[in-house]
Amino acid sequence: MNPLELSDDRWCFACGEKNPAGLKLVFDLGGDGALRTSFVFRKEHQGYTDVVHGGLIGLILDEVMLNLAWRKGIKAVTASLELRFKKAARVGERVCFEGRIAERAGRLVRAEAEARDGSGGLVASARAKCLVVG
């Protein structure tokens, strides 16, 4: 089996600026080591009427954790992802995401992330185990 080679051709659905269907997320790496982004979900991102599809919340939580690893020079992929939803995010509302690396032990990286609504209320949290592949 050939090893997985990770490269960035700028077509990532979450952050790739070349992907016309993508979210085109922009990130901010804080001095505290956290990576942040925010997004205003549109009607085409809904599950139930005017409620953001939870899979998209999970996608961005995963992205904010893995993108942080990438920025730190750690080429990793998500091995497991645990999501906990606390409340619905609404279409048209800005949701803020923050990811952190909690621990690195050999080829395993543990990361955590949160999504919060405009009033600071917790929408969802995530924990991931990421496997270093490069």
Secondary structure, DSSP 8 states (H G I E B T S, - for coil): ---------S--TTT-TT-TTS-----EE-TTS-EEEEEE--GGGBSSTTBB-HHHHHHHHHHHHHHHHHHTT--EEEEEEEEEE-S--BTT-EEEEEEEEEEEETTEEEEEEEEE-TTS-EEEEEEEEEEE--
